[in-house]
Amino acid sequence: MHAHPVTPSESTVLQVGPLKPSLAETLRTEYGAAVLPEDATDRARFLTDGAARVTAVVTSGRTGVDADLMAALPNLGAVINFGVGYDTTDVDAASAHGIGVSNTPDVLTDCVADTAVGLMIDVMRRFSAADRFVRAGRWPAEGNFPLTRQMSNSSVGVIGLGRIGGAIAKRLNAFGCTISYHNRREVADSPYRYVGSPVDLARDVDVLVVAAAGGSGTRQLVDADVIEALGPRGYLINIARGSVVDEPALVDALVHGRLAGAGLDVFADEPYVPAALFELDNVVLLPHVGSGTVETRAEMEALTLRNLDEFLATGRLVTPVVEPGVRV
């Protein structure tokens, strides 16, 4: 049991958007959490009747809390986010209203970094395509699968050398890869070469790995110019957010052979993926499973509840992105 079993009538916790079933069940049974209705009419009725009770929202990076919902919850003190990405929550509005925001960093770093390396190996060696080749009975009929590109000892550029970007670089270093990176600012004491712009980074490398945070500051950071600089022998790996890449430009480059391939775990309008990519054997498509292991999701859930417990008990957060403060 957690620290705050309450009855639904005195619920102060609100679930916004779908969550991991075990987390949603814990919120319901141990915290008496209400769930914000999806239907607009039901939602308006709920906010009219129950908005003033809500002091904490639990949500995920796929849903988030916008400024309008914050404004509709007059006593909201914290947005507790299941996930490392919080770009769907308006952090500027939260900060202005003294609303804390937390996420679940660190616990998912290893699995997301593993996913990036797996995508890189898969797209360069075309393992998924080779698997389809075997399953279609083509090996006896057509002979050997075409030669592919070596992944070890390639040159890799990382966009966003934070926790996850650093973990990816560390793994690729073990594969003999040469690592350079672009960040908003240079990372002190980094063993990797800093490059001042995404275009210059892309021009220099075989593989560009996108590990930057989502949000307005990185929207389409990897634009048509970056994709062109990466070129017809270059590969793009994205385990960050679909918004960081100009998706139409990426699709166009892949369809017309101006990029060697891509490994994508994230897309601009999930769960919808551009249909033009479905027929391409030089693209690996994953349904946003970067942190999707039993172990990592359990740790993310535990950290989400630790943040909630801490906020309800003390008004503070364990892993704040925005510290709870005084409402202005």
C-alpha positions as YAML, in Angstrom:
chain: A
units: angstrom
residues:
- id: 1
  name: MET
  ca: [0.00, 0.00, 0.00]
- id: 2
  name: HIS
  ca: [1.05, 3.58, -0.63]
- id: 3
  name: ALA
  ca: [0.73, 6.43, 1.79]
- id: 4
  name: HIS
  ca: [-2.54, 7.98, 0.70]
- id: 5
  name: PRO
  ca: [-5.55, 5.68, 0.42]
- id: 6
  name: VAL
  ca: [-8.58, 7.97, 0.00]
- id: 7
  name: THR
  ca: [-12.19, 7.58, -0.97]
- id: 8
  name: PRO
  ca: [-13.22, 8.74, -4.47]
- id: 9
  name: SER
  ca: [-15.36, 11.52, -2.96]
- id: 10
  name: GLU
  ca: [-12.24, 13.17, -1.54]
- id: 11
  name: SER
  ca: [-10.03, 12.33, -4.51]
- id: 12
  name: THR
  ca: [-7.28, 14.85, -5.13]
- id: 13
  name: VAL
  ca: [-5.57, 12.83, -7.87]
- id: 14
  name: LEU
  ca: [-6.65, 12.90, -11.51]
- id: 15
  name: GLN
  ca: [-5.52, 10.55, -14.26]
- id: 16
  name: VAL
  ca: [-5.25, 12.28, -17.65]
- id: 17
  name: GLY
  ca: [-5.04, 9.99, -20.68]
- id: 18
  name: PRO
  ca: [-4.33, 6.25, -20.77]
- id: 19
  name: LEU
  ca: [-1.66, 4.83, -18.47]
- id: 20
  name: LYS
  ca: [-0.01, 1.45, -17.90]
- id: 21
  name: PRO
  ca: [-2.89, -0.73, -16.57]
- id: 22
  name: SER
  ca: [-1.18, -1.60, -13.28]
- id: 23
  name: LEU
  ca: [-0.44, 2.09, -12.64]
- id: 24
  name: ALA
  ca: [-4.01, 3.11, -13.47]
- id: 25
  name: GLU
  ca: [-5.33, 0.38, -11.15]
- id: 26
  name: THR
  ca: [-3.06, 1.52, -8.29]
- id: 27
  name: LEU
  ca: [-4.19, 5.12, -8.77]
- id: 28
  name: ARG
  ca: [-7.83, 4.02, -8.68]
- id: 29
  name: THR
  ca: [-7.66, 1.65, -5.71]
- id: 30
  name: GLU
  ca: [-5.02, 3.24, -3.48]
- id: 31
  name: TYR
  ca: [-5.43, 6.93, -4.27]
- id: 32
  name: GLY
  ca: [-9.10, 7.04, -5.27]
- id: 33
  name: ALA
  ca: [-8.04, 8.77, -8.47]
- id: 34
  name: ALA
  ca: [-10.64, 9.99, -10.92]
- id: 35
  name: VAL
  ca: [-10.08, 9.68, -14.66]
- id: 36
  name: LEU
  ca: [-10.59, 12.75, -16.84]
- id: 37
  name: PRO
  ca: [-13.33, 11.83, -19.34]
- id: 38
  name: GLU
  ca: [-12.43, 11.70, -23.04]
- id: 39
  name: ASP
  ca: [-15.85, 12.89, -24.22]
- id: 40
  name: ALA
  ca: [-16.02, 16.70, -24.37]
- id: 41
  name: THR
  ca: [-19.45, 16.97, -22.72]
- id: 42
  name: ASP
  ca: [-18.54, 14.54, -19.92]
- id: 43
  name: ARG
  ca: [-15.22, 16.32, -19.46]
- id: 44
  name: ALA
  ca: [-16.91, 19.72, -19.12]
- id: 45
  name: ARG
  ca: [-19.34, 18.28, -16.54]
- id: 46
  name: PHE
  ca: [-16.48, 16.67, -14.62]
- id: 47
  name: LEU
  ca: [-14.49, 19.92, -14.56]
- id: 48
  name: THR
  ca: [-17.52, 21.88, -13.39]
- id: 49
  name: ASP
  ca: [-18.19, 19.44, -10.54]
- id: 50
  name: GLY
  ca: [-14.78, 18.21, -9.46]
- id: 51
  name: ALA
  ca: [-12.01, 20.48, -10.75]
- id: 52
  name: ALA
  ca: [-11.44, 22.28, -7.45]
- id: 53
  name: ARG
  ca: [-10.57, 19.02, -5.64]
- id: 54
  name: VAL
  ca: [-7.70, 18.11, -7.96]
- id: 55
  name: THR
  ca: [-4.23, 18.88, -6.63]
- id: 56
  name: ALA
  ca: [-2.20, 16.38, -8.65]
- id: 57
  name: VAL
  ca: [-2.47, 15.02, -12.19]
- id: 58
  name: VAL
  ca: [-0.81, 11.79, -13.33]
- id: 59
  name: THR
  ca: [-0.31, 11.59, -17.09]
- id: 60
  name: SER
  ca: [2.14, 10.31, -19.70]
- id: 61
  name: GLY
  ca: [4.31, 11.87, -22.38]
- id: 62
  name: ARG
  ca: [1.77, 10.78, -24.96]
- id: 63
  name: THR
  ca: [-1.05, 12.85, -23.43]
- id: 64
  name: GLY
  ca: [0.27, 15.57, -21.14]
- id: 65
  name: VAL
  ca: [-1.46, 18.60, -19.66]
- id: 66
  name: ASP
  ca: [-1.93, 21.75, -21.72]
- id: 67
  name: ALA
  ca: [-2.41, 25.31, -20.49]
- id: 68
  name: ASP
  ca: [-6.21, 25.12, -20.86]
- id: 69
  name: LEU
  ca: [-6.50, 22.10, -18.58]
- id: 70
  name: MET
  ca: [-4.15, 23.73, -16.05]
- id: 71
  name: ALA
  ca: [-6.41, 26.80, -16.07]
- id: 72
  name: ALA
  ca: [-9.46, 24.58, -15.51]
- id: 73
  name: LEU
  ca: [-7.90, 23.00, -12.40]
- id: 74
  name: PRO
  ca: [-7.59, 25.93, -9.95]
- id: 75
  name: ASN
  ca: [-5.81, 24.00, -7.19]
- id: 76
  name: LEU
  ca: [-3.49, 21.90, -9.34]
- id: 77
  name: GLY
  ca: [-0.05, 21.73, -7.74]
- id: 78
  name: ALA
  ca: [1.78, 19.06, -9.74]
- id: 79
  name: VAL
  ca: [1.78, 17.21, -13.05]
- id: 80
  name: ILE
  ca: [3.33, 13.78, -12.48]
- id: 81
  name: ASN
  ca: [4.54, 12.41, -15.81]
- id: 82
  name: PHE
  ca: [5.05, 8.70, -16.54]
- id: 83
  name: GLY
  ca: [7.94, 8.84, -19.02]
- id: 84
  name: VAL
  ca: [11.08, 10.86, -19.60]
- id: 85
  name: GLY
  ca: [9.52, 13.02, -22.34]
- id: 86
  name: TYR
  ca: [7.18, 15.76, -21.15]
- id: 87
  name: ASP
  ca: [6.84, 17.85, -24.33]
- id: 88
  name: THR
  ca: [3.04, 17.41, -24.32]
- id: 89
  name: THR
  ca: [2.83, 19.30, -21.02]
- id: 90
  name: ASP
  ca: [3.03, 23.11, -21.15]
- id: 91
  name: VAL
  ca: [5.97, 23.63, -18.78]
- id: 92
  name: ASP
  ca: [5.96, 27.41, -19.26]
- id: 93
  name: ALA
  ca: [2.33, 27.62, -18.15]
- id: 94
  name: ALA
  ca: [3.08, 25.25, -15.26]
- id: 95
  name: SER
  ca: [5.99, 27.37, -14.11]
- id: 96
  name: ALA
  ca: [3.93, 30.57, -14.35]
- id: 97
  name: HIS
  ca: [1.24, 29.03, -12.15]
- id: 98
  name: GLY
  ca: [3.57, 27.47, -9.62]
- id: 99
  name: ILE
  ca: [2.66, 23.96, -10.79]
- id: 100
  name: GLY
  ca: [5.42, 21.39, -10.41]
- id: 101
  name: VAL
  ca: [6.18, 18.92, -13.20]
- id: 102
  name: SER
  ca: [8.04, 15.63, -12.74]
- id: 103
  name: ASN
  ca: [9.21, 12.93, -15.15]
- id: 104
  name: THR
  ca: [10.93, 9.54, -14.84]
- id: 105
  name: PRO
  ca: [14.53, 10.07, -15.96]
- id: 106
  name: ASP
  ca: [17.41, 7.58, -15.68]
- id: 107
  name: VAL
  ca: [15.29, 4.45, -15.17]
- id: 108
  name: LEU
  ca: [14.60, 4.11, -18.92]
- id: 109
  name: THR
  ca: [18.01, 5.25, -20.21]
- id: 110
  name: ASP
  ca: [19.45, 1.77, -20.75]
- id: 111
  name: CYS
  ca: [16.48, 0.32, -22.62]
- id: 112
  name: VAL
  ca: [16.08, 3.33, -24.90]
- id: 113
  name: ALA
  ca: [19.81, 3.29, -25.66]
- id: 114
  name: ASP
  ca: [19.61, -0.45, -26.38]
- id: 115
  name: THR
  ca: [16.76, 0.28, -28.79]
- id: 116
  name: ALA
  ca: [18.84, 2.86, -30.66]
- id: 117
  name: VAL
  ca: [21.72, 0.40, -31.08]
- id: 118
  name: GLY
  ca: [19.31, -2.36, -32.11]
- id: 119
  name: LEU
  ca: [17.73, -0.12, -34.74]
- id: 120
  name: MET
  ca: [21.15, 0.87, -36.06]
- id: 121
  name: ILE
  ca: [22.28, -2.75, -36.43]
- id: 122
  name: ASP
  ca: [18.95, -3.78, -37.93]
- id: 123
  name: VAL
  ca: [18.74, -1.05, -40.57]
- id: 124
  name: MET
  ca: [22.39, -1.22, -41.62]
- id: 125
  name: ARG
  ca: [22.55, -5.03, -41.74]
- id: 126
  name: ARG
  ca: [18.90, -5.28, -42.87]
- id: 127
  name: PHE
  ca: [18.12, -8.08, -40.42]
- id: 128
  name: SER
  ca: [14.36, -7.44, -40.43]
- id: 129
  name: ALA
  ca: [14.38, -7.38, -44.25]
- id: 130
  name: ALA
  ca: [16.45, -10.60, -44.31]
- id: 131
  name: ASP
  ca: [13.95, -12.22, -41.93]
- id: 132
  name: ARG
  ca: [11.12, -11.32, -44.33]
- id: 133
  name: PHE
  ca: [13.23, -12.72, -47.21]
- id: 134
  name: VAL
  ca: [13.50, -16.08, -45.42]
- id: 135
  name: ARG
  ca: [9.83, -16.20, -44.38]
- id: 136
  name: ALA
  ca: [8.71, -15.48, -47.95]
- id: 137
  name: GLY
  ca: [10.59, -18.56, -49.19]
- id: 138
  name: ARG
  ca: [12.93, -16.43, -51.27]
- id: 139
  name: TRP
  ca: [16.26, -17.92, -50.08]
- id: 140
  name: PRO
  ca: [15.95, -21.21, -52.01]
- id: 141
  name: ALA
  ca: [14.43, -19.40, -54.99]
- id: 142
  name: GLU
  ca: [16.79, -16.42, -55.22]
- id: 143
  name: GLY
  ca: [19.97, -17.48, -53.43]
- id: 144
  name: ASN
  ca: [21.95, -15.32, -51.06]
- id: 145
  name: PHE
  ca: [20.56, -12.13, -49.56]
- id: 146
  name: PRO
  ca: [22.25, -8.97, -50.91]
- id: 147
  name: LEU
  ca: [25.29, -7.59, -49.07]
- id: 148
  name: THR
  ca: [24.65, -4.89, -46.48]
- id: 149
  name: ARG
  ca: [26.63, -2.20, -44.60]
- id: 150
  name: GLN
  ca: [28.93, -2.77, -41.64]
- id: 151
  name: MET
  ca: [27.74, -1.21, -38.40]
- id: 152
  name: SER
  ca: [30.93, -1.55, -36.35]
- id: 153
  name: ASN
  ca: [33.58, 1.11, -36.91]
- id: 154
  name: SER
  ca: [31.13, 3.50, -38.58]
- id: 155
  name: SER
  ca: [31.09, 7.22, -37.80]
- id: 156
  name: VAL
  ca: [28.06, 8.30, -35.77]
- id: 157
  name: GLY
  ca: [26.65, 11.71, -34.93]
- id: 158
  name: VAL
  ca: [24.41, 12.04, -31.88]
- id: 159
  name: ILE
  ca: [21.94, 14.93, -31.67]
- id: 160
  name: GLY
  ca: [21.33, 15.51, -27.98]
- id: 161
  name: LEU
  ca: [24.10, 14.19, -25.72]
- id: 162
  name: GLY
  ca: [22.00, 13.98, -22.56]
- id: 163
  name: ARG
  ca: [21.49, 10.88, -20.42]
- id: 164
  name: ILE
  ca: [20.16, 8.77, -23.29]
- id: 165
  name: GLY
  ca: [22.46, 10.22, -25.96]
- id: 166
  name: GLY
  ca: [25.45, 9.58, -23.70]
- id: 167
  name: ALA
  ca: [24.37, 5.99, -23.07]
- id: 168
  name: ILE
  ca: [24.02, 5.43, -26.83]
- id: 169
  name: ALA
  ca: [27.48, 6.90, -27.45]
- id: 170
  name: LYS
  ca: [28.98, 4.66, -24.75]
- id: 171
  name: ARG
  ca: [27.50, 1.56, -26.38]
- id: 172
  name: LEU
  ca: [28.59, 2.56, -29.88]
- id: 173
  name: ASN
  ca: [32.07, 3.33, -28.61]
- id: 174
  name: ALA
  ca: [32.33, -0.37, -27.73]
- id: 175
  name: PHE
  ca: [31.50, -1.16, -31.38]
- id: 176
  name: GLY
  ca: [34.50, 0.89, -32.49]
- id: 177
  name: CYS
  ca: [32.36, 3.74, -33.78]
- id: 178
  name: THR
  ca: [33.72, 7.28, -34.01]
- id: 179
  name: ILE
  ca: [31.34, 9.56, -32.11]
- id: 180
  name: SER
  ca: [30.62, 13.24, -32.59]
- id: 181
  name: TYR
  ca: [27.64, 15.19, -31.33]
- id: 182
  name: HIS
  ca: [25.58, 18.35, -31.50]
- id: 183
  name: ASN
  ca: [23.90, 19.89, -28.47]
- id: 184
  name: ARG
  ca: [22.53, 23.29, -27.56]
- id: 185
  name: ARG
  ca: [25.88, 23.74, -25.83]
- id: 186
  name: GLU
  ca: [29.09, 21.79, -25.61]
- id: 187
  name: VAL
  ca: [29.23, 19.11, -22.90]
- id: 188
  name: ALA
  ca: [32.15, 19.75, -20.53]
- id: 189
  name: ASP
  ca: [34.71, 16.94, -20.37]
- id: 190
  name: SER
  ca: [32.97, 14.92, -23.10]
- id: 191
  name: PRO
  ca: [35.36, 12.55, -24.91]
- id: 192
  name: TYR
  ca: [33.38, 13.09, -28.13]
- id: 193
  name: ARG
  ca: [33.83, 15.79, -30.75]
- id: 194
  name: TYR
  ca: [31.40, 18.69, -30.60]
- id: 195
  name: VAL
  ca: [29.92, 20.01, -33.87]
- id: 196
  name: GLY
  ca: [28.20, 23.39, -33.97]
- id: 197
  name: SER
  ca: [25.18, 22.59, -36.16]
- id: 198
  name: PRO
  ca: [23.05, 19.57, -37.10]
- id: 199
  name: VAL
  ca: [23.85, 20.11, -40.81]
- id: 200
  name: ASP
  ca: [27.61, 20.04, -40.22]
- id: 201
  name: LEU
  ca: [27.24, 16.97, -38.00]
- id: 202
  name: ALA
  ca: [25.14, 15.14, -40.61]
- id: 203
  name: ARG
  ca: [27.62, 15.93, -43.37]
- id: 204
  name: ASP
  ca: [30.44, 14.22, -41.44]
- id: 205
  name: VAL
  ca: [28.84, 10.93, -40.38]
- id: 206
  name: ASP
  ca: [27.52, 7.60, -41.66]
- id: 207
  name: VAL
  ca: [24.73, 7.50, -39.09]
- id: 208
  name: LEU
  ca: [22.80, 10.29, -37.37]
- id: 209
  name: VAL
  ca: [21.13, 9.32, -34.09]
- id: 210
  name: VAL
  ca: [18.38, 11.62, -32.81]
- id: 211
  name: ALA
  ca: [18.28, 11.65, -28.99]
- id: 212
  name: ALA
  ca: [17.15, 15.24, -28.32]
- id: 213
  name: ALA
  ca: [14.19, 16.08, -26.11]
- id: 214
  name: GLY
  ca: [10.93, 16.91, -27.84]
- id: 215
  name: GLY
  ca: [9.13, 20.24, -27.57]
- id: 216
  name: SER
  ca: [9.00, 23.53, -29.42]
- id: 217
  name: GLY
  ca: [12.75, 24.15, -29.09]
- id: 218
  name: THR
  ca: [13.67, 21.08, -31.15]
- id: 219
  name: ARG
  ca: [10.74, 20.95, -33.59]
- id: 220
  name: GLN
  ca: [12.08, 19.82, -37.00]
- id: 221
  name: LEU
  ca: [15.65, 20.34, -35.82]
- id: 222
  name: VAL
  ca: [16.46, 17.57, -38.31]
- id: 223
  name: ASP
  ca: [15.07, 19.31, -41.38]
- id: 224
  name: ALA
  ca: [15.39, 18.75, -45.12]
- id: 225
  name: ASP
  ca: [18.86, 20.36, -45.13]
- id: 226
  name: VAL
  ca: [20.14, 17.99, -42.42]
- id: 227
  name: ILE
  ca: [18.69, 14.98, -44.26]
- id: 228
  name: GLU
  ca: [20.30, 16.15, -47.51]
- id: 229
  name: ALA
  ca: [23.65, 16.59, -45.72]
- id: 230
  name: LEU
  ca: [23.39, 13.03, -44.37]
- id: 231
  name: GLY
  ca: [23.01, 11.93, -47.96]
- id: 232
  name: PRO
  ca: [22.40, 8.74, -49.96]
- id: 233
  name: ARG
  ca: [24.92, 6.72, -47.92]
- id: 234
  name: GLY
  ca: [23.68, 7.99, -44.57]
- id: 235
  name: TYR
  ca: [21.30, 6.47, -42.05]
- id: 236
  name: LEU
  ca: [18.95, 8.18, -39.59]
- id: 237
  name: ILE
  ca: [17.99, 6.63, -36.23]
- id: 238
  name: ASN
  ca: [15.26, 8.31, -34.15]
- id: 239
  name: ILE
  ca: [14.39, 7.19, -30.62]
- id: 240
  name: ALA
  ca: [13.55, 10.73, -29.41]
- id: 241
  name: ARG
  ca: [10.31, 12.28, -30.64]
- id: 242
  name: GLY
  ca: [8.80, 12.32, -34.12]
- id: 243
  name: SER
  ca: [8.51, 16.11, -33.90]
- id: 244
  name: VAL
  ca: [12.32, 16.53, -33.93]
- id: 245
  name: VAL
  ca: [12.46, 15.34, -37.58]
- id: 246
  name: ASP
  ca: [10.77, 16.85, -40.63]
- id: 247
  name: GLU
  ca: [8.83, 13.67, -41.40]
- id: 248
  name: PRO
  ca: [7.65, 14.54, -44.94]
- id: 249
  name: ALA
  ca: [11.24, 15.43, -45.90]
- id: 250
  name: LEU
  ca: [12.48, 12.16, -44.38]
- id: 251
  name: VAL
  ca: [9.88, 10.09, -46.23]
- id: 252
  name: ASP
  ca: [10.65, 11.85, -49.50]
- id: 253
  name: ALA
  ca: [14.40, 11.21, -49.11]
- id: 254
  name: LEU
  ca: [13.84, 7.53, -48.29]
- id: 255
  name: VAL
  ca: [11.39, 6.93, -51.14]
- id: 256
  name: HIS
  ca: [13.68, 8.59, -53.69]
- id: 257
  name: GLY
  ca: [16.96, 7.04, -52.50]
- id: 258
  name: ARG
  ca: [18.51, 10.23, -51.10]
- id: 259
  name: LEU
  ca: [19.06, 8.46, -47.79]
- id: 260
  name: ALA
  ca: [20.43, 4.95, -47.27]
- id: 261
  name: GLY
  ca: [17.92, 4.02, -44.59]
- id: 262
  name: ALA
  ca: [16.24, 4.84, -41.31]
- id: 263
  name: GLY
  ca: [15.45, 3.14, -38.01]
- id: 264
  name: LEU
  ca: [12.45, 4.80, -36.38]
- id: 265
  name: ASP
  ca: [10.80, 4.20, -33.01]
- id: 266
  name: VAL
  ca: [8.88, 7.49, -33.04]
- id: 267
  name: PHE
  ca: [6.72, 9.36, -35.52]
- id: 268
  name: ALA
  ca: [5.10, 12.78, -35.95]
- id: 269
  name: ASP
  ca: [1.49, 11.62, -35.52]
- id: 270
  name: GLU
  ca: [1.53, 8.40, -33.51]
- id: 271
  name: PRO
  ca: [0.15, 5.79, -33.88]
- id: 272
  name: TYR
  ca: [-0.05, 6.74, -37.56]
- id: 273
  name: VAL
  ca: [3.01, 6.01, -39.71]
- id: 274
  name: PRO
  ca: [3.41, 7.27, -43.29]
- id: 275
  name: ALA
  ca: [2.20, 4.42, -45.51]
- id: 276
  name: ALA
  ca: [4.96, 5.14, -48.04]
- id: 277
  name: LEU
  ca: [7.43, 3.64, -45.55]
- id: 278
  name: PHE
  ca: [5.65, 0.27, -45.32]
- id: 279
  name: GLU
  ca: [7.05, -0.99, -48.61]
- id: 280
  name: LEU
  ca: [10.67, 0.02, -47.99]
- id: 281
  name: ASP
  ca: [13.16, -2.65, -46.94]
- id: 282
  name: ASN
  ca: [15.74, -0.07, -45.85]
- id: 283
  name: VAL
  ca: [13.50, 1.24, -43.06]
- id: 284
  name: VAL
  ca: [12.86, -0.40, -39.68]
- id: 285
  name: LEU
  ca: [9.62, 0.73, -38.03]
- id: 286
  name: LEU
  ca: [8.94, 0.21, -34.32]
- id: 287
  name: PRO
  ca: [5.73, 1.23, -32.48]
- id: 288
  name: HIS
  ca: [7.38, 3.52, -29.87]
- id: 289
  name: VAL
  ca: [8.77, 0.66, -27.78]
- id: 290
  name: GLY
  ca: [12.06, 2.29, -26.74]
- id: 291
  name: SER
  ca: [11.43, 1.83, -23.00]
- id: 292
  name: GLY
  ca: [9.05, -1.08, -23.47]
- id: 293
  name: THR
  ca: [10.52, -3.76, -21.24]
- id: 294
  name: VAL
  ca: [8.92, -5.31, -18.17]
- id: 295
  name: GLU
  ca: [11.82, -4.17, -15.99]
- id: 296
  name: THR
  ca: [11.96, -0.57, -17.17]
- id: 297
  name: ARG
  ca: [8.22, 0.05, -17.15]
- id: 298
  name: ALA
  ca: [8.03, -1.30, -13.57]
- id: 299
  name: GLU
  ca: [10.77, 1.13, -12.52]
- id: 300
  name: MET
  ca: [9.02, 3.99, -14.33]
- id: 301
  name: GLU
  ca: [5.79, 3.13, -12.50]
- id: 302
  name: ALA
  ca: [7.54, 3.01, -9.12]
- id: 303
  name: LEU
  ca: [9.20, 6.40, -9.72]
- id: 304
  name: THR
  ca: [5.89, 7.93, -10.84]
- id: 305
  name: LEU
  ca: [4.28, 6.80, -7.56]
- id: 306
  name: ARG
  ca: [7.27, 8.03, -5.52]
- id: 307
  name: ASN
  ca: [6.80, 11.47, -7.07]
- id: 308
  name: LEU
  ca: [3.09, 11.38, -6.32]
- id: 309
  name: ASP
  ca: [3.62, 10.24, -2.71]
- id: 310
  name: GLU
  ca: [6.27, 12.89, -2.12]
- id: 311
  name: PHE
  ca: [4.07, 15.64, -3.52]
- id: 312
  name: LEU
  ca: [1.00, 14.61, -1.53]
- id: 313
  name: ALA
  ca: [3.08, 14.32, 1.67]
- id: 314
  name: THR
  ca: [5.41, 17.33, 1.39]
- id: 315
  name: GLY
  ca: [4.50, 19.39, -1.67]
- id: 316
  name: ARG
  ca: [7.83, 18.51, -3.28]
- id: 317
  name: LEU
  ca: [8.82, 16.18, -6.16]
- id: 318
  name: VAL
  ca: [11.53, 13.51, -6.33]
- id: 319
  name: THR
  ca: [12.53, 14.14, -9.96]
- id: 320
  name: PRO
  ca: [11.24, 17.61, -10.81]
- id: 321
  name: VAL
  ca: [11.45, 19.19, -14.24]
- id: 322
  name: VAL
  ca: [9.70, 22.25, -12.80]
- id: 323
  name: GLU
  ca: [9.78, 22.73, -9.03]
- id: 324
  name: PRO
  ca: [6.39, 23.26, -7.40]
- id: 325
  name: GLY
  ca: [6.15, 26.88, -6.29]
- id: 326
  name: VAL
  ca: [3.88, 29.66, -5.28]
- id: 327
  name: ARG
  ca: [1.05, 30.36, -7.73]
- id: 328
  name: VAL
  ca: [1.28, 33.83, -9.27]
...
